[in-house]
Amino acid sequence: MDAIVSQINSTPNLSNINVFPVKSIAGISLSTAQVEKQGLQCDRRFMVASLDGKMITARTHPQMVKIKAIIEPDGLILCYPGLIDLHFTFNELEMKEIDTTVWSDTFTAYSTTKEANQWFTSILGTEAQLLFSGEQSNRMREKIQTNVSFADGYPLLVISEASLTELNKRSSSHHTMAQFRTNLVVSGNEAFIEDSWKRIRIGEVEFEVVKPCQRCILTTVNPNTAQYHPNKEPLKTFSTFRADDSGNVYFGQNLIAKNEGTINVGDKIEVLETKEKEYYSDSTSTVAIQQVTVDPINVTEDTKSEEITISLNGNLFKGNTQAPLLNQAEAAGLSINNSCRAGLCGACRVTLESGDVEQEDSPALNQQLKDAGMILACCSVPKTDIEVVD
């Protein structure tokens, strides 16, 4: 009898469904959801962008995670502490075509309302606009041959409860599923079982598991306080057992839906095809992501700052000796390629031509790269006038 019970309990089921109506805000837990090829219905159909159409996320504006949404039959209600709620209906959206960019994808989205733009501008402290993807997103990702809403790259994400449990066993801090912004959570007692899936069926929908999800600085933001973890957890722990040779860390699996239909909490996970799990070296020693006491976005008041001059590809602007180079360049209206913003992926490597910076040790910056004069813009803080090129 015990063996039968154990076998039943080990069968994964869909234990939670989450949608994020606006990219980077808090999620909404649902008991049932309609799956479309572009993602769950109502998931990441809105996005905050700068006036030139570039996405704004909680990677740089962590206060966004404190925005909560209520889905109504004809629109949304958005709530933020200290502000009057924002109400809008879908039929009042302006729907003017706006060119927008999510990472390297540029496509057409649609304007919403002036009130929404003002509401988000007041929260972020910078000029912003709220965009709508449209009923059918115009963003076609050729790599996966499907449309995607404003999600980072793939329509859906799945993580198992047992995987989170394994992380918490290893980490010095306690982590919640909300940090990882997943659409689908599955029960079961095998950690990282989702890594072994190639095709699964949940309810009426068949899914293909296409790629492990690379994690970034957003996972270190506390969903309740909107504060970064001072020691970059859970990335620090992930780097000891879920990192590839380049230092990128992974948690969860990206999915695409092969058909449309309904899924419900409690649905069984039917595994149609398996694959070999990705291999990650498991080390008990701490990989080089140093503990930091300086908030990677906001500067502590008791840190003395000096005004300096920064040159990026020949563009001069005034900077300081407190904030990372990447943040200062963005504040000056300049762009540097980036992804994780945590010193893991190496996407923001630039060459330091002159001057000094304080640079964290990072798996994305080996000694050979350092000797070549390279630094990571996301976690290097200028200490003098500097000149960098990318």
C-alpha positions in Angstrom: 0.0 0.0 0.0 2.8 2.4 0.9 4.5 1.8 -2.5 1.2 2.6 -4.3 0.8 5.8 -2.3 4.4 6.8 -3.1 3.9 6.2 -6.7 0.7 8.2 -6.8 2.3 11.1 -5.0 5.2 11.1 -7.4 3.0 11.7 -10.4 3.4 15.4 -11.3 0.3 17.6 -11.5 -0.3 21.2 -12.4 -0.4 22.9 -9.0 -0.4 26.6 -9.9 -1.1 28.8 -13.0 0.2 32.4 -13.1 -0.3 35.2 -15.5 1.4 38.6 -15.5 -0.9 41.0 -17.4 1.9 43.6 -17.6 5.5 42.5 -18.0 7.4 42.8 -14.8 4.5 43.4 -12.4 3.2 40.9 -9.8 1.5 37.7 -11.0 -2.1 36.6 -10.7 -2.8 33.0 -9.6 -5.6 31.3 -11.7 -7.4 28.0 -11.3 -7.9 27.7 -15.0 -6.4 29.3 -18.1 -6.8 29.4 -21.8 -3.5 28.6 -23.7 -2.9 30.3 -26.9 0.1 29.8 -29.2 1.5 33.2 -28.1 1.2 32.3 -24.4 -1.4 32.2 -21.7 -4.4 34.4 -22.3 -3.8 37.8 -20.6 -0.1 37.0 -19.9 2.4 39.8 -20.7 0.0 41.4 -23.2 1.0 44.8 -21.8 4.5 46.3 -21.4 6.0 49.5 -20.0 8.3 51.2 -22.5 10.4 54.3 -22.8 9.2 57.0 -25.2 11.4 55.5 -27.9 9.8 52.1 -27.5 12.4 50.2 -25.6 11.1 47.9 -22.9 11.3 48.9 -19.2 11.4 46.0 -16.7 12.0 45.4 -13.0 15.6 44.5 -13.8 16.2 48.3 -13.7 13.1 49.4 -11.9 12.4 46.8 -9.2 9.5 48.8 -7.8 7.4 47.4 -10.7 7.0 44.1 -8.8 4.8 45.9 -6.3 2.2 46.7 -9.0 -0.7 44.3 -8.7 -3.4 43.7 -11.3 -7.0 42.7 -11.3 -8.4 41.3 -14.5 -11.9 42.3 -15.4 -14.0 41.0 -18.3 -13.5 44.3 -20.1 -10.2 45.6 -18.9 -7.7 45.9 -16.1 -7.3 47.5 -12.7 -3.7 48.2 -11.6 -2.8 49.0 -8.0 0.4 50.5 -6.5 1.0 51.5 -2.9 0.2 55.2 -2.3 -1.4 55.8 -5.7 -5.0 55.9 -6.9 -5.8 52.7 -8.8 -5.5 52.8 -12.6 -8.7 51.6 -14.4 -9.0 51.1 -18.1 -11.1 49.1 -20.5 -9.9 47.4 -23.6 -12.3 49.4 -25.9 -10.8 52.7 -24.7 -7.2 51.9 -25.8 -5.9 54.3 -28.4 -4.4 51.5 -30.5 -2.0 53.8 -32.4 0.9 51.8 -33.9 4.1 52.1 -31.9 7.5 50.5 -32.8 8.8 48.7 -29.8 11.8 46.5 -28.9 12.1 43.5 -26.6 15.7 42.5 -26.5 16.7 42.1 -30.2 13.1 41.9 -31.5 11.6 45.0 -33.0 7.9 44.9 -33.9 4.7 46.9 -33.8 2.7 47.3 -30.6 -0.1 49.7 -29.7 -0.6 52.7 -27.5 -3.0 52.5 -24.6 -4.1 55.7 -22.7 -2.5 58.9 -21.6 -3.7 58.2 -18.1 -1.8 54.9 -18.1 1.4 56.6 -19.3 1.2 59.2 -16.6 0.5 56.5 -13.9 3.6 54.5 -14.8 5.7 57.6 -15.2 4.9 58.6 -11.6 5.9 55.2 -10.3 9.1 54.9 -12.3 10.3 58.5 -12.1 11.0 58.5 -15.8 8.9 59.2 -18.9 7.2 56.0 -19.8 4.3 54.6 -21.9 2.1 51.5 -21.5 1.9 49.4 -24.7 -0.5 46.7 -25.7 0.5 43.7 -27.8 -2.8 43.5 -29.6 -5.1 40.5 -29.5 -2.6 38.8 -31.7 1.0 39.8 -31.1 2.9 41.1 -34.2 6.1 39.7 -32.7 7.0 36.6 -34.7 10.0 34.6 -33.4 11.4 32.7 -36.3 13.5 30.5 -34.0 10.4 28.9 -32.6 8.0 29.6 -35.5 5.3 31.2 -33.3 4.1 34.6 -32.2 5.1 35.7 -28.7 3.7 38.5 -26.6 6.0 40.7 -24.5 7.6 37.8 -22.7 11.4 37.8 -22.8 11.7 35.1 -25.5 9.4 32.2 -25.1 5.6 31.9 -24.5 5.6 29.9 -21.3 7.8 28.7 -18.4 7.4 25.7 -16.1 9.1 25.0 -12.8 8.5 22.1 -10.4 8.0 22.6 -6.6 10.7 20.0 -5.9 13.2 22.1 -7.8 12.5 25.1 -5.6 12.8 22.8 -2.6 16.2 21.7 -3.7 17.3 25.3 -4.2 16.2 26.2 -0.7 18.1 23.3 0.8 21.3 24.7 -0.7 20.8 28.4 -0.3 21.4 30.5 2.9 18.2 32.4 2.1 14.6 31.3 1.6 13.2 31.7 -1.9 9.6 31.7 -3.1 8.2 30.7 -6.5 7.1 34.4 -7.0 10.8 35.3 -7.6 11.0 33.2 -10.7 7.8 34.5 -12.4 6.8 31.2 -13.9 3.5 30.5 -15.6 3.2 26.8 -14.6 4.1 25.2 -11.4 4.0 21.4 -11.1 4.0 19.1 -8.0 6.0 16.0 -7.5 9.0 14.9 -5.5 11.8 14.8 -8.1 13.9 17.9 -8.3 14.4 19.2 -11.8 12.2 16.6 -13.4 11.2 19.3 -15.9 14.7 19.1 -17.3 14.0 15.6 -18.5 10.8 16.5 -20.5 10.7 17.0 -24.2 7.0 16.9 -24.8 4.2 17.0 -22.3 0.4 17.3 -22.2 -1.6 19.2 -19.6 -5.3 19.2 -20.0 -6.2 19.9 -23.6 -2.8 21.2 -24.6 0.4 19.6 -25.8 3.6 21.5 -25.0 7.2 21.2 -26.4 10.0 21.9 -23.9 12.5 23.9 -25.9 15.1 25.5 -23.7 16.3 25.9 -20.1 15.5 29.3 -18.8 18.5 31.5 -18.2 18.1 33.5 -15.0 19.0 37.1 -14.3 19.2 39.8 -11.6 15.4 40.0 -11.4 15.4 36.7 -9.4 17.2 38.5 -6.6 14.4 41.1 -6.2 12.1 40.4 -3.2 8.5 40.4 -4.5 7.2 42.0 -1.3 9.8 44.7 -0.6 11.1 45.2 -4.2 14.6 45.2 -2.8 17.6 43.4 -4.3 19.1 40.6 -2.2 22.4 42.0 -0.8 24.3 38.8 -1.7 22.7 38.3 -5.1 20.8 35.2 -3.9 19.6 32.9 -5.5 22.1 33.5 -8.3 25.0 32.9 -6.0 23.6 29.5 -5.1 22.6 28.6 -8.6 26.2 29.3 -9.7 27.4 26.4 -7.6 25.1 23.7 -9.2 23.1 25.1 -12.1 25.7 27.0 -14.2 27.2 26.2 -17.6 30.8 26.7 -18.6 30.2 30.4 -19.3 28.7 31.0 -15.9 25.1 31.4 -17.1 22.7 29.9 -14.6 19.4 28.1 -15.4 16.2 27.4 -13.5 13.0 26.2 -15.2 12.2 25.2 -18.7 10.7 27.3 -21.6 7.7 25.9 -23.4 5.8 26.5 -26.6 2.2 25.3 -27.0 1.6 23.0 -30.0 -2.2 23.7 -29.9 -4.6 25.9 -28.1 -7.0 24.8 -25.3 -7.8 24.9 -21.6 -5.6 23.8 -18.7 -6.7 23.6 -15.0 -5.0 23.4 -11.7 -4.9 19.7 -10.7 -4.4 18.4 -14.3 -2.0 15.5 -14.6 1.3 16.1 -16.4 1.4 13.5 -19.1 5.0 13.0 -20.3 4.9 12.1 -24.0 8.6 12.3 -24.7 11.7 12.6 -22.6 15.3 13.9 -23.2 18.6 13.7 -21.4 18.9 16.4 -18.7 21.3 19.2 -19.2 24.5 18.7 -17.3 25.7 21.2 -14.7 28.8 20.8 -12.6 27.8 20.6 -8.9 30.3 22.2 -6.6 30.1 22.8 -2.8 32.5 25.6 -3.1 31.3 29.1 -3.7 31.8 30.2 -7.3 33.0 33.7 -7.7 30.0 35.9 -7.3 31.1 38.1 -4.5 28.8 39.3 -1.8 27.9 42.9 -2.4 26.6 45.6 -0.1 26.0 48.2 -2.7 22.5 48.0 -4.3 23.2 47.3 -8.0 20.6 49.9 -9.1 20.1 52.3 -6.2 23.0 53.9 -4.3 23.2 53.9 -0.5 23.2 57.4 1.0 26.3 57.0 3.1 28.5 56.2 0.1 30.6 59.2 -0.9 30.2 60.0 -4.5 32.5 62.0 -6.8 31.6 63.5 -10.2 33.6 62.0 -13.0 33.6 62.0 -16.8 32.7 58.8 -18.7 33.4 58.2 -22.4 31.4 55.4 -24.0 32.4 54.9 -27.7 33.4 58.6 -27.8 30.2 59.9 -26.2 31.0 61.9 -23.1 28.7 62.3 -20.1 29.0 63.1 -16.4 29.0 60.2 -14.1 29.7 59.2 -10.5 31.7 56.8 -8.4 28.7 55.0 -6.9 26.6 53.3 -9.6 27.6 50.6 -12.1 28.7 51.7 -15.5 25.7 50.1 -17.2 23.1 52.0 -15.2 25.0 55.3 -15.7 25.2 54.8 -19.4 21.4 54.1 -19.6 20.6 57.1 -17.5 22.6 59.2 -20.0 20.5 57.8 -22.9 23.2 55.4 -24.2 22.9 51.7 -24.6 25.3 48.8 -23.8 24.3 45.3 -24.7 23.2 43.4 -21.6 21.1 40.4 -20.4 21.4 39.1 -16.9 22.7 42.3 -15.2 24.3 40.1 -12.6 27.8 39.5 -13.9 27.0 36.0 -15.1 26.4 36.0 -18.8 29.1 38.4 -20.1 26.8 40.1 -22.6 27.8 43.5 -21.2 31.6 43.1 -21.6 33.3 46.3 -22.7 36.9 47.3 -23.0 38.4 49.8 -20.5 40.7 52.0 -22.5 41.7 54.3 -19.6 40.8 54.9 -16.0 40.0 52.7 -13.1 36.9 50.8 -12.0 36.0 48.6 -9.1 35.0 45.2 -10.7 33.4 42.3 -9.0 34.9 38.9 -9.6 32.7 37.0 -12.0 32.6 33.7 -13.9 31.9 35.8 -17.1 35.3 37.5 -16.8 38.3 35.2 -16.7 41.9 36.3 -16.2 42.5 36.3 -20.0 39.7 38.8 -20.5 40.8 40.9 -17.7 44.3 41.0 -19.1 42.8 42.2 -22.4 41.3 45.2 -20.5 37.7 43.9 -20.4 35.2 44.7 -17.7 31.5 44.0 -17.1 29.4 47.1 -17.4 26.7 45.7 -15.1 28.9 45.2 -12.1 31.9 47.6 -12.5 31.8 50.9 -10.7 34.0 53.8 -12.1 36.5 55.2 -9.6 38.1 57.8 -11.9 37.3 59.3 -15.3 37.1 56.4 -17.7 37.0 55.7 -21.4 35.3 52.5 -22.6 34.4 51.0 -25.9 32.1 48.1 -26.7 
